[in-house]
Amino acid sequence: MPPSPLVYIVDDDAHVRNSTVALLTAAGIASSAYESGDAFLTALDASASGCVLLDLHMPNRTGFQILTSLREMGCPLPVIVFSGHTDAVTEGLVKKSGAVALLRKPVLAALLVASVRQAMGGNDLG
């Protein structure tokens, strides 16, 4: 039996991770949080379903590097990029990367939940 869909939160900021987990839990959406892209990629199961909330600006490996790794692995999970630092160049790169959305931090709770539900195909995630 495949694992239940999860939102994989990848962000080096503990406050962002914890508050996003709390928000999604309150919305009835299961999630798992990782402090780095490497930790996420190490834990990722090939049969994973759900979506990824990915910060772009992290130490060691950037969100763009994680996106590249996911695509090279053939990972089908939709990716929502969320970042506190965006500009026209970043927006263009995110669009080219295949991410399904780019959200600017701080993200309104309703927008984040709606984006996650849309990325997951509107399924009941809880």
ChimeraX attribute file (.defattr): number of C-alpha atoms within 10 A of each C-alpha:
attribute: neighborCount
match mode: 1-to-1
recipient: residues
	/A:1	4
	/A:2	7
	/A:3	10
	/A:4	12
	/A:5	19
	/A:6	19
	/A:7	26
	/A:8	24
	/A:9	26
	/A:10	28
	/A:11	26
	/A:12	19
	/A:13	13
	/A:14	12
	/A:15	10
	/A:16	17
	/A:17	20
	/A:18	14
	/A:19	11
	/A:20	22
	/A:21	20
	/A:22	15
	/A:23	17
	/A:24	19
	/A:25	13
	/A:26	11
	/A:27	14
	/A:28	13
	/A:29	19
	/A:30	18
	/A:31	22
	/A:32	15
	/A:33	22
	/A:34	19
	/A:35	15
	/A:36	22
	/A:37	26
	/A:38	15
	/A:39	12
	/A:40	19
	/A:41	15
	/A:42	8
	/A:43	10
	/A:44	14
	/A:45	11
	/A:46	10
	/A:47	12
	/A:48	16
	/A:49	20
	/A:50	23
	/A:51	24
	/A:52	25
	/A:53	28
	/A:54	28
	/A:55	28
	/A:56	25
	/A:57	16
	/A:58	17
	/A:59	11
	/A:60	10
	/A:61	13
	/A:62	17
	/A:63	24
	/A:64	19
	/A:65	13
	/A:66	20
	/A:67	22
	/A:68	14
	/A:69	14
	/A:70	16
	/A:71	14
	/A:72	9
	/A:73	11
	/A:74	10
	/A:75	16
	/A:76	14
	/A:77	18
	/A:78	21
	/A:79	25
	/A:80	23
	/A:81	23
	/A:82	24
	/A:83	20
	/A:84	12
	/A:85	11
	/A:86	15
	/A:87	8
	/A:88	8
	/A:89	9
	/A:90	15
	/A:91	15
	/A:92	10
	/A:93	13
	/A:94	22
	/A:95	14
	/A:96	9
	/A:97	14
	/A:98	14
	/A:99	19
	/A:100	16
	/A:101	18
	/A:102	20
	/A:103	20
	/A:104	13
	/A:105	13
	/A:106	11
	/A:107	14
	/A:108	10
	/A:109	13
	/A:110	11
	/A:111	11
	/A:112	19
	/A:113	18
	/A:114	12
	/A:115	19
	/A:116	26
	/A:117	18
	/A:118	15
	/A:119	21
	/A:120	21
	/A:121	13
	/A:122	11
	/A:123	12
	/A:124	10
	/A:125	19
	/A:126	14
